[in-house]
Amino acid sequence: MNSSDSLPEIVIEKGRTETNYWKDIWIFRELFYILSWRDVKVRYKQTVIGAAWSIVRPLLTMLIFAVIFGRIAKLPTEGSTPYPILVFAAMLPWQFFSNALTESSNSLIGNANLISKVYFPRLIIPASSVITSLVDLGISFVLLFGLMIFYRQSPTANIVFLPLYILLAFIAAFGIGLYLTALNVKYRDFRYIIPFVVQFGLYISPVGFSSKIVPEKWKMYYSLNPMVCVIDGFRWCIIGQEPLDTTSFLISFSVVIFFMILGVWYFRKTEKSFADNI
Amino acid sequence: MITNSVIQIEGISKSFLLHHEGKEKYIALRDVVSRKAKNFLSFINRRTAERQSIEEFWALKNVSFNVERGARVGIIGRNGAGKSTLLKILSRITEPSGGRVILKGRVASLLEVGTGFHPELTGRENVFLNGAILGMSRREIRAKFDEIVAFAEVEKFLDTPVKRYSSGMYVRLAFAVAAHLEPEILIVDEVLAVGDAQFQKKCLGKMEDVSKSDGRTVLFVSHNMSAIQNLCTSAVYMNRGRVEQIGNVHSVIDKYLNQGILESGTRWVGNHKENEFVKLRSVEVFKTRGSDLTEFYIDEAISIKIRAQVYGTIKGLAYELFVNSNNGSVAFSSFTNTMTCEAGEYEVNCVIPGHTFNNGRYVFTIGVSKDYHHFLVKLDEILGVEFHNSPSGLGWQGEWPGILRPKLDWAVKLKNNA
């Protein structure tokens, strides 16, 4: 016997990384923390208005939507909720979703040097990039509570379910983000599609209006948007004036799960060749 | 059979598919769509040229060798010999197409200095970031932090963003982190090509120390033969994806130098692996004047012409030239100033005056760097030139001692007539 027999053994062969995949993610969890920390740090360091930006942007969008949809188009609100709160409760998950989607779909290309020089489960990169958006979401929550105090609106007991919906928003953004970032490595022009998806999505999601004004005959197609269940859920937790539309919720929820599975499947399928293609 | 090998490489192969069609580096969706459309048309025409455009390229073919515990193995070979691919497989960055590797112990690979360094973060923050990327735990980094900083000699600048560091400081800090890794197997790729000579020596010393005292195994790729000679206990010479020779450092280096240098010519037209910034199209060494344009004489000037394609505006770009003599030591190097280059095609000329070289063979390495410390492209030993004594030259015609043979001004005056 000799000393090198006692050392842990790594075997490298074709298809081998597949087998210990989830175990490896656990082993590399520290890298995940530190990459998230880096993204957060850089984001708030690089731009003086970094933090200010995450306050100004949702506030301005909310104001515009409240004026256009609430005042000019005179769309109905939910119960007695002031229109700005109706919009802002939806703005939170939407901003989170669009930031997280944008960040995660560009994350692999942005970290190309890491991918071509170091081994770790690649899933860590898009996952850590979503964390920055969580910090932004936290800041927006503070704003929401300020707004609710201003309008003397108290949250309902449903708010205890909010963490579940934050998780759902995370899954929705992460699933699609995984798919897009993997595609982005192979087809570089996919990045042009993402701003379009984000911009388009803002108008077909119930951000500026309430889901209840959508006519029944379109409800089915409308609910194919994964953000419908997230936004309705947020409103239900924060405002709690309208019961959740179960059918619509389930359809939208299934779409979220579908994208999550598709994202993870496609990501893992292409992951091995990232270092060769990037 | 009881072996003491910590790295067992058994018949590793790696193939890439080369698409000859696309000029662009990345596939764009629009190309795929247009190609599909073209294919559809050619399907109608029954004439498909598409299949020939994909070629299988074996970067590694059936590579096998074992490395004993505590050995320091140098891997040498020309560009494209498969050295980097081998290291990438050993570091698990890319998967082999066939074969198997068994590694015993923790592996840390250092394929680049300062991987993941973020310019906006401070030196202190980057130590933790880079350490984590290289596989150290936070506790480990904290325990070694002072030692790392002392090794890098950057104590005063710990809380300065590294974008304000000089390139020397940057490299020192980056290497210091890497030098304090404590894996059983350390894989190092050409990272010592940067940094000043003194620091390089310090790094080599550190690598030797860890290997000797703790029985760690080091795999070291370099084009710097003297570094390999100083550090390594054995060497592997790779050529075209295969192991050409393995064994004693001196005999392997001899074989490489004799064979490798003979293969490099005076003109290279290339297809190196592109990056998104710059591509070298050709590199050529020629004579501008003289009677016989194919023979190089020591008293005649030579010109090196590089044709480069730059893809976007790049700041801090510099062209670099390294000249090595036949025995592998660097004869001299020369760089342009750093400049800002816009996208376009460039022709770079460098004239080396006559009376520079000694007679014998020299090899030229051409690089394009950013801010002097980061190579965008480096073509190692891409050209080789044999210099002869000038037929018209006077005086001593044989070998002169020394790597170079400059013509110096001698003045001999009779000061005092006896």
HADDOCK unambig.tbl for C-alpha pairs under 7 A between the chains (distance, minus, plus):
assign (segid A and resid 4 and name CA) (segid B and resid 4 and name CA) 6.37 0.50 0.50
assign (segid A and resid 4 and name CA) (segid B and resid 6 and name CA) 6.67 0.50 0.50
assign (segid A and resid 4 and name CA) (segid B and resid 104 and name CA) 6.86 0.50 0.50
assign (segid A and resid 7 and name CA) (segid B and resid 104 and name CA) 5.61 0.50 0.50
assign (segid A and resid 7 and name CA) (segid B and resid 105 and name CA) 4.96 0.50 0.50
assign (segid A and resid 8 and name CA) (segid B and resid 104 and name CA) 5.69 0.50 0.50
assign (segid A and resid 8 and name CA) (segid B and resid 105 and name CA) 5.03 0.50 0.50
assign (segid A and resid 9 and name CA) (segid B and resid 102 and name CA) 6.82 0.50 0.50
assign (segid A and resid 9 and name CA) (segid B and resid 103 and name CA) 5.66 0.50 0.50
assign (segid A and resid 9 and name CA) (segid B and resid 104 and name CA) 4.44 0.50 0.50
assign (segid A and resid 9 and name CA) (segid B and resid 105 and name CA) 5.98 0.50 0.50
assign (segid A and resid 10 and name CA) (segid B and resid 102 and name CA) 5.73 0.50 0.50
assign (segid A and resid 10 and name CA) (segid B and resid 103 and name CA) 4.97 0.50 0.50
assign (segid A and resid 10 and name CA) (segid B and resid 104 and name CA) 6.20 0.50 0.50
assign (segid A and resid 11 and name CA) (segid B and resid 101 and name CA) 5.68 0.50 0.50
assign (segid A and resid 11 and name CA) (segid B and resid 102 and name CA) 4.57 0.50 0.50
assign (segid A and resid 11 and name CA) (segid B and resid 103 and name CA) 6.28 0.50 0.50
assign (segid A and resid 12 and name CA) (segid B and resid 100 and name CA) 5.68 0.50 0.50
assign (segid A and resid 12 and name CA) (segid B and resid 101 and name CA) 4.95 0.50 0.50
assign (segid A and resid 12 and name CA) (segid B and resid 102 and name CA) 6.35 0.50 0.50
assign (segid A and resid 13 and name CA) (segid B and resid 95 and name CA) 6.80 0.50 0.50
assign (segid A and resid 13 and name CA) (segid B and resid 96 and name CA) 6.16 0.50 0.50
assign (segid A and resid 13 and name CA) (segid B and resid 98 and name CA) 6.78 0.50 0.50
assign (segid A and resid 13 and name CA) (segid B and resid 99 and name CA) 6.16 0.50 0.50
assign (segid A and resid 13 and name CA) (segid B and resid 100 and name CA) 4.74 0.50 0.50
assign (segid A and resid 13 and name CA) (segid B and resid 101 and name CA) 6.53 0.50 0.50
assign (segid A and resid 14 and name CA) (segid B and resid 95 and name CA) 5.92 0.50 0.50
assign (segid A and resid 14 and name CA) (segid B and resid 96 and name CA) 5.64 0.50 0.50
assign (segid A and resid 14 and name CA) (segid B and resid 97 and name CA) 5.93 0.50 0.50
assign (segid A and resid 14 and name CA) (segid B and resid 98 and name CA) 6.11 0.50 0.50
assign (segid A and resid 31 and name CA) (segid B and resid 132 and name CA) 5.61 0.50 0.50
assign (segid A and resid 31 and name CA) (segid B and resid 133 and name CA) 6.32 0.50 0.50
assign (segid A and resid 34 and name CA) (segid B and resid 129 and name CA) 6.34 0.50 0.50
assign (segid A and resid 42 and name CA) (segid B and resid 120 and name CA) 6.65 0.50 0.50
assign (segid A and resid 46 and name CA) (segid B and resid 120 and name CA) 6.96 0.50 0.50
assign (segid A and resid 114 and name CA) (segid B and resid 115 and name CA) 6.37 0.50 0.50
assign (segid A and resid 114 and name CA) (segid B and resid 116 and name CA) 6.01 0.50 0.50
assign (segid A and resid 116 and name CA) (segid B and resid 93 and name CA) 6.67 0.50 0.50
assign (segid A and resid 117 and name CA) (segid B and resid 93 and name CA) 6.88 0.50 0.50
assign (segid A and resid 117 and name CA) (segid B and resid 111 and name CA) 5.85 0.50 0.50
assign (segid A and resid 117 and name CA) (segid B and resid 112 and name CA) 6.89 0.50 0.50
assign (segid A and resid 118 and name CA) (segid B and resid 93 and name CA) 6.04 0.50 0.50
assign (segid A and resid 119 and name CA) (segid B and resid 91 and name CA) 6.42 0.50 0.50
assign (segid A and resid 119 and name CA) (segid B and resid 92 and name CA) 5.60 0.50 0.50
assign (segid A and resid 119 and name CA) (segid B and resid 93 and name CA) 4.79 0.50 0.50
assign (segid A and resid 186 and name CA) (segid B and resid 26 and name CA) 6.95 0.50 0.50
assign (segid A and resid 186 and name CA) (segid B and resid 27 and name CA) 6.28 0.50 0.50
assign (segid A and resid 187 and name CA) (segid B and resid 26 and name CA) 6.72 0.50 0.50
assign (segid A and resid 187 and name CA) (segid B and resid 27 and name CA) 5.19 0.50 0.50
assign (segid A and resid 187 and name CA) (segid B and resid 28 and name CA) 4.65 0.50 0.50
assign (segid A and resid 187 and name CA) (segid B and resid 29 and name CA) 5.45 0.50 0.50
assign (segid A and resid 188 and name CA) (segid B and resid 26 and name CA) 6.35 0.50 0.50
assign (segid A and resid 188 and name CA) (segid B and resid 27 and name CA) 6.59 0.50 0.50
assign (segid A and resid 188 and name CA) (segid B and resid 28 and name CA) 5.40 0.50 0.50
assign (segid A and resid 189 and name CA) (segid B and resid 28 and name CA) 5.48 0.50 0.50
assign (segid A and resid 189 and name CA) (segid B and resid 29 and name CA) 6.23 0.50 0.50
assign (segid A and resid 272 and name CA) (segid B and resid 94 and name CA) 6.56 0.50 0.50
assign (segid A and resid 272 and name CA) (segid B and resid 95 and name CA) 6.79 0.50 0.50
assign (segid A and resid 275 and name CA) (segid B and resid 93 and name CA) 6.46 0.50 0.50
assign (segid A and resid 275 and name CA) (segid B and resid 94 and name CA) 6.11 0.50 0.50
